[in-house]
């Protein structure tokens, strides 16, 4: 049998070769398609993954901004954690939240972040309920596979306004006239001055207890005495200072040298212009038995 060869145009051969090269894997690796281009903007947004994104008093979500108040954010948390009950006490819904970027794995983490960002304007507490029990086996119906503990059927989160910070202050009393009239001045009368001071401070403390014993949240008055200047310093909340003024100024010869100076901080620095009772000027310490911060 003879093989018959038909002439093929050169142009057809070149065209076929070109198509073959274009469809080869080697050339496909050198020319990436448009769909393979990296999407940097979408990846950056996804990698942030913030549960709560708050700035300039606004909560940012899905391209929208809403006022960052606890009332608004509580609704957001209810949607994120549908199995939890969140209850706000009156006054909490209007609390403004400061700047915050938070990735919260649990509702507790989210609430704690919001509490800090609010400037400790509220407190929260979780009250878990017992898991559902299978009546046939007597065992919990749902078990957390990670911890092996029963899963709570639901939980209640209560948010209440934080207690106002207690103001503290000091009142300074000059005891020299009182000691002079009692014959308690001079180096040899140190013990007598101590007993007089102890008696006066006991009266102040007892009067405070009788007036405000039903308010245990109030700090007790604290006392310090500086012998060289004959100054007695009382620290505490305004109520304690008011009692101290009424009691000490009733003693003969006692005068006050300074009115109340309130401060929201828990402690007040002791003045450095006098040295304490019974110590050298190199190591100022409160008198024995008198604690500036009880």
Secondary structure by P-SEA (a helix, b strand, c coil): cbbbbbbbbaaaaaaaaaaaaaacaaaaaaccccccccaaaaaaaaaacccbbbcccbbbcccccccccaaaaaaaaaaacccbbbbbccccccccccbbbbbcccaaaaaaaaaaaacccbbbbbbbbbcccccccccccccccccccccccbbbbbbbbccccbbbbcccccaaaaaaaaccccccaaaaaaaaaaaaaaaaaaaaaaacccccccccbbbbbbccccbbbbbccaaaaaaaaaaaaacccccccccbbbbccccccccccccccccccccccccccccccc
